[in-house]
Amino acid sequence: MLRSVAEFATRAAATVAAAITQEVADGRPRVALSGDWTLTALPAPVAVLQARLRECALLEPSWDLSAITRLDSAGAVILWQSWGRRWPAKLAANDEQRVILARAAAVPPRQAIRPPASALDALVALGSLALAGLRNAREFVTLIGQLLLDLVYLCGHPRDIPLKEFSAMLFKSGAQALPVTALVGFLIGVVLSYLSSLQLKMFGADIFIVNLLGISVIRELGPVIVAVLVAGRSGSSMTAQIGVMRVTEEIDALATMGISRTVRLVLPKVAALACAMPLLVVWCAAAGIVGGMVSANLEMDLSYGYFISMLPKAVPASNLWIGIGKGFFFGLLIALIACHFGLKVRPNTESLSALTTASVVTAITVVIIVDAVFAVLTRGIGMPGL
């Protein structure tokens, strides 16, 4: 260690600073460079050196590099930029220096990112975004059509039904998601009950906490919370799994062996998540009701027996069916979107990460839009007094 430090100090002490000499020879300006033109030997700040070289370049002199003892890429880049990114008319340099300068000349100039400067640029960007959306929609519809054809085929060939893949995905996306959905549902119920009780106490409407919790958790919050959790947990996993198979060329291997990628990869995931989501919605809603019931008992002294007896009267059963229906459609859409983006992955890791993120964001956005459509279409169903 000490020896290497001593050697470095010796080399540093022996380093000759870069030097520029200007003179006039035969009536023509001449610039001679000497010393070490390396990253460690160039004087600081480098901008001062570049400014002086540009002043010399304006005279269009002949350049003499024969006295340069060492030249690296940093020094070559400084010289090339000072020359205006073009070779001088007269240059005295050896072959090694010319190779280093040519390497610096081959580096393309950095292009500045130009923001949209006109309404036309914004229109072009909007059109590109719209075309990308239409392309994704077309591929999404194509995937749905292929799945329908696969279902027709499996009806005539029941031995080809991927039961193992379906059961494995049902366990991963359903059974393994029970703890996190129960925890989140319970906490949402506690928070909603606690905040609502503060307002209901002001008006003496404590008993309406049952109506508020039942309808909001069973009809709206339960399905949406589960959909967001599943999109981030199972949706991203599906996209990443199919994307990795694309990167490792496993999907191409399936095609070579004559195995349908949609039957073995896409259909089990879509079917499993469509079956698991309604059950997870009921599970999460039950946990939310329990959390709200516990919070109402602590904050409003509302007994558990009264809460349980009033729940069926305050919340019609149609709200539960609406929540289950939302869960089915949300699971179907999340799985389709995840598989769609997984099949679009190109064989590189950057595409895998970008499309996995796009899959989760798109799934959550679509879930919220579909939930709004459900709210409009079912606004007169299951609401007491309507």
Buried (B, 14 or more C-beta within 10 A) or exposed (E): EEEEEEEEEEEEEEBBEBBBEEEEEEEEBBBBBBBBBBEEBBEEEBEEBBEBBEEBBEEEBBBBBEEBEBBBBBBBBBBBBBBEEEBBEEBBBEEEBBEBBEEBBEEEEEEEEEEEEEEEEEEEEEEEEEEEEEEBEEBBEEBBEBBEEBEEEBEEEEEEBBEEBBEBBBEBBBEEBBEBBBEBBBEBBBBBBBEBBEEBEEEEEBBBBBBBBBBBBBBBBBBBBBBBBBBBBBBBBBBBBBBBBBBEEBBEEBEEEEEBBBBBBBBBBBBBBBBBBBBBBBBBBBBBBBBBBBBBBEBBEBEEEBBEEBBEEBBBEEBBBBBBBBBBBBBBBBBBBBBBBBBBBEEEEEBBEBBBEBBBEBBBEBBEEBBEEBEEEBEEEBBEEE
